[in-house]
């Protein structure tokens, strides 16, 4: 059976990468999602999930696009060492919204410059083009819509649509209610919702304003926007597999269409 959109979660951890046997099932790599649709390869965020080898079997051509939500380092750490960027036969389009007077290239170069990094973006061998993020644009036949996220410094929420299916990627998002009207309208009826759910309600009493949602609130939003499937992502770095599984059992008892995303898993839409 052919699928309109194929999705692979390469990294679903938030804030900082983690490692160890207690994180093996859900993974310790930070935000990165591969999407293949309409012959296009689209990478959502460039966290440490981009630095492994898992992307290779899901990379059918040498032209790809990277859609970055924002330039916080957990969403950008994999970019400077992504092998295709050093292949002169590759073409890459990078989308990152201008923020605080800095273009996308300037934000990436804030990381890719001494003393933080030994090489700059001009060392990349691939034909690399940087684009500001518009409200709507297209990547080949894939339609892309965006909205601003509530997150310190700003962040972008992306919606990719192709062949009657859609993926909404909403990491680093701190909603103000269990059914925010603007977001629910944007994501209404999507095939797959990837939604930030870093904190428990108890943790949120100390992390309000950090730019992330709670598990309970994101479960309510997934239901309110009518997503066919919701995977909660941006797991707190201290959250172990055992803890996530316990929380997930409680979620699925309420709504079997909502669960936690796992690093390395594929979703076919």
N, C-alpha and C positions, 0 to 999 in steps of 0.2 A: 504493500500500500504506500502510495506517495503521500508525503506530508508537506503542507505549505511552508511551515516553519519548523526548524530544528533548533533546539536550545541545549547548550551544555554549560553547566555551572562549574566554573574553574576555581572560584573562590567565593566563599559566603561568610567569611569572618570579618568582624569590624574592628576598627581602631588600630590593631597591631597584629601581625601574624603570630601564631602560636604553634607549638609542636609537642609531640609526646603521645603515648598510647591512649591517654584519656580524651584525645581529640581526633582519633583516627576515623571514626565513622562520619562525622560531619565536616571534618577537615579544618586546617588551620590557616589556609591561604586567604588573603584579603581580596576584596571585591573584584570580580572579573567574570563576565558572562559572554559566551560565544553564541552568536545567532547566525544561522544560515537560512536565507530565504531568497527566492527568485534569482539564484545564481550569485548572490552577494554574500560576502562574509563581513559581519558586523561584530565588533567587540565593544561591549559595554563596560567601561572602566578598565583600568590597567593596573590593578593591584598585584600582589605577589602571585595570584592565581595565573597570571600571564607568564610567569617566569619558569614554570615547569614544562613538562613534555606533553601534557594532556591535550594541548591545542592541536598537535600535529596531525592526528587522524581526522580532524574536523576542519581542515584548512585546504579546500579543494582548488583554490586558485591563488595567484600571486598578487591579487588586487584586494585590498581590504580597507575597512573604515574603522576608526576608533572613536567612539562617542564617550567622552569623559564627563561625568556629572559635575565634578569640581576638583580642584587641584590639591586637596588635602593628601598628605603623603601616602596614607593607606590605600588610596585609589589611584596612585601614580607610580608606586615603587617598582612595578614590573616593566614599565615603559622603557627605561634606559638600557635594559638588557634583553629586549625581545628580539630574537634572532632575525626574523624577516626584515626588521628595520636596517639591518646591516647587509642586506642582499640587494645588490644593484639592479636586479631584475624585478623587484617588487615595487608596487605603488601603494601608498598609504595616504588616506585622508583623515586628518585628526580634527574633531569637532570639540571645542571647549569655549564656553562663553566668556567674553571679556568681563572681568570683574575688578573692581577697585582700580580702574584705569589701566589694567594690565591685559594685554591680548593673550590668547591661548598659548601662543609660542613663548611669550615672556613668562607666563606662569610655569610652563614646563622647564624653561631655562633657569628658573629660580632654583630648581632641583638639579638640573643637568649643567652645573657650573662649579668650578672650584670655589671654595674648598669642600663643598658637599659631594661633588662628582667630578671625575677627572676629564670628561669630554662634554662638549656642547652638542646641540642639535645639528650643527653643521658637519658633524662627523658621521651622521647617518647616511648610509649608501642608498637606501631606497628613495624613490621619488616621493618626498613627503610634503604634503600641503596642509596648512593649518587654516581652519575656517571658524568664524564666529558662529554662534548658534542662533538660528532664527526660530520663530514660532512654529514654522512648518517648512520642510524641505523634503527632498527625495534622494535616495541612494539607489540608483537604477530603478527597478520597479517597486522598491520598498518605500512606502510612505512613512515619514517621521514627523511626529508632532511632539511639542515640548510644553512644559509649564515650569514655573519657578517653584522650588521647594522651600519650605521653612527650615533653614539651617544656617548656623553662623557663617557669615561670609557669602552665603548663597550657594545653591546647588540646582541642578537641572533634572527634572523628571522626564524620561523619554517614553514615547509610545511608538512601536514599530508595527506596521500593518502590511499584510500581503496575503492575497488569495482568500480573503474573507476571514482571516485570523489575525490576532493582535497580541503583542506582548507589551506590558507596561512595567517599566523598571523604575522603582521609587525607593531607592536607598537614600540614607541620610535625610530623612523627612520627619519632622516633628509636628504631626497634625494637632489641631486645636480642639478637635472633638472626635466622637466615635463615628461620625458621618459627615466629614467636611464637604460642603456642597460643591466647591470648585473641583476637588480631587475626584469625588464620586462621579461627577459629570464627565471629567476627562477619561476616567478608567472604566466607565460604565460598560458592562457586558464583555470585557476583554477576555480573551482565551486563557491567558496566563498573567497573573499579577505577581511580580517579585517585589516584596514590600518590607521595608525596614521594621524590625521588631527587636531592638537590642535589649531593652530593659524590662524587668518585671515591674509591677506597680510599686513594690516596696523600694526598689532601686531608684525609681523615677522621683521619689521625694527628695533625693539628693542630686539628681542629674537633670532636672528640669532646665531647659534652655540650652542643653548640650547639642540639640538638633537631631534627636532620635525618638522613635516611637516606643510605646510599650507593647508587649505581646498581646495583652487584652484589647487594647485599642486597635491594633492592626487586624486582629481577628474580626472585630466588629466592622472595620472598614472593608475588609475583603467580602464580607457578607452584604454590606450596604451597597457596594458598587456592582454586585452581581457578577463578580469574576467567576469564570467557569472553574478555575483552579488557582489557588493562592499558595505561594511558597514564601515563607517568612525568612528573611536573610539579614545579614549584618549582625551575626551572633556576637554577643559580648565575648571578649577574649578569655574571660575566666570561666565561661559556661562549658562544662564537660559534656561528653556524649551522654552519660547517665542522666545528667540534669536535663538536657534537651529532650531526651526520650520520655522522661517523666512528664515534662511540660507538654510534650506533643500528645501523649495519651489523653490528657485532659482536654486539649483543643479538639482532637478528633472525636471525642465523645459528644461534643457540641456540634461540630461541622466537619464531616469527613473530607470535604473539598479543600481544607486548609491544613497545612503541616509545615514543618521546617525543611528548608532546602539543604541538600547535602553536596558537599564539594565533589565533583566528578560525575554527578548524575546527569542524564540526558532526558529531555522532555520533547516529545514529538506532537505537533499540533496540526 
